[in-house]
Amino acid sequence: MQMQTIVYVTDMDRSIEFYERLGFTVDYRGGPVWTAFRGTDGVLALHTVDELPAPGRVALSLVADDTLEKIVVRLARHGVEASSIETQPFGRSTVVQDPDGLPIQINEHAPD
């Protein structure tokens, strides 16, 4: 079985642009309501809704494929603000928000 995470969004085009800036590539576009990004470990899918469900849409955490400093700079060039980089028990992390306010933690794991 493969993991598929669905994130509910209010504006598909705006959200696709944001997730592409995080490094995802569109694998499938199912009209205005469904887009899937294929990753090495699963699928991230976007689904449009008129109103975001409460209390939350999903918890999303990504494992960085580059240093957090490089990712933060790359995102800043596109107007995406990241939190300060914090040291965690597993390594380091920063948090960004998608266009609808979903917090996304980006992790840089410490070498074993």
N, C-alpha and C positions, 0 to 999 in steps of 0.2 A: 504494500500500500504506500502511496505517496502523500506527503503532507500538502495540503492546499489551504492557504490562509486567505480569507476574503476580507477586504477592507471596504466598508461602505463610504461612498463619497457623494458630494452634491454636484460636482462639475468634473466630468470625465476628462476633458481635454486638459484642464488645469492640473488635474491629478496625475495624468500620464506624464506631463512635462516635469512635474516634481519628482516622480519616481524614476524617470529617466536620468535626472540630475543626480540621484542617489547611485546610479550605475546599472539600473535594470534595463532590459531590452524587451520591447513588446514581442510576444510570441503569437498572440491571437487577439483579434479585435472583433467582438461580437456585437457590432452596431454601437449605439450610444450608451448601452447599459452594462456592457461586460468587456473587460480587457484582462488578459492574462500575461504575466511576465514569467518566463521559465527561468528558474535558477538551478544551481547544481544540486540542491537538496530538496527541491520542491517547486511549488507554484505560488506566486503572489497574484491574487486576482482582485480587481476593482469592480464594484457593482454600484451603479448609481441608484440613489433613493431621493425622494422629495424631502424627506425629513430624516435626520440621523437618529438611529435607535438610542434609547437611553437604557442603562446609565453609561455604557461605553460601547465602542465599536469593536475593539480588539486590542490586545497588547502585542506590540511588534518590537522585536529586537533583531538587529542585524550584526553579523560578524564582519568586521572590516577586512578588506583585502589590500589595504594600504595603511600607512600611519594615520592616526586621527588628525594630526596637524595638516597633512596634505588634503584629507577629506574636508576638513573645516574650511580651508582656503578655497578649495574647488567649489564648495557649496556657496560660500560667501560671494564668489564672482557671479553667481546666479541669484543673489538676493535671499538666500536661505541662511537664516541665523542659527547657529548652534550654541548650546550652553558651553560653559567652561569645561575643559577636560578634567575628569575626576579620576582618582585612583580608587580602584575597587579590589576586593579580594582576588578576583580572577584576572585582573589586568587594569585597563583604563576604559572609560566610556565618556560619551557626549550624547546629548539629546537634541533632536530637531523636531519640528512639528510639521505635519503635512498641511496642505491648504485648508483642511477642515478642522485643524487643531489637534489631530491625533499625535501624541508624543511617540517618537521612535527613538529607541536607544541604540546607538551604534557602539559596538564593543570591539576593543583591541585586546585579545587574550595574551597574557604573559606567556613567554616560551616555557615549555616544560623543563 
